[in-house]
């Protein structure tokens, strides 16, 4: 039985496993871009702020 950590090589392709690993990798450009975007959405001084308008 799975412990809920990661993805299984029995049910996922190498590409899917790589994508999953990169979601939480701070050295990955997509991960950094996602964090930057989230920070911008939460910053009322940013043009991309998603607060009440």
VENNOR-V98460 format. One record per residue. N is the residue number from 1. SS is DSSP state (helix for helix, strand for strand, loop for the rest). Layout:
# VENNOR-V98460
n->{N | N}
ss->{SS | SS}
This chain:
# VENNOR-V98460
n->{1 | 2 | 3 | 4 | 5 | 6 | 7 | 8 | 9 | 10 | 11 | 12 | 13 | 14 | 15 | 16 | 17 | 18 | 19 | 20 | 21 | 22 | 23 | 24 | 25 | 26 | 27 | 28 | 29 | 30 | 31 | 32 | 33 | 34 | 35 | 36 | 37 | 38 | 39 | 40 | 41 | 42 | 43 | 44 | 45 | 46 | 47 | 48 | 49 | 50 | 51 | 52 | 53}
ss->{loop | loop | loop | loop | loop | loop | loop | loop | loop | loop | loop | loop | loop | helix | helix | helix | helix | helix | helix | helix | helix | helix | helix | loop | loop | loop | loop | loop | helix | helix | helix | helix | helix | helix | helix | helix | helix | helix | helix | helix | helix | loop | loop | loop | loop | loop | loop | loop | loop | loop | loop | loop | loop}
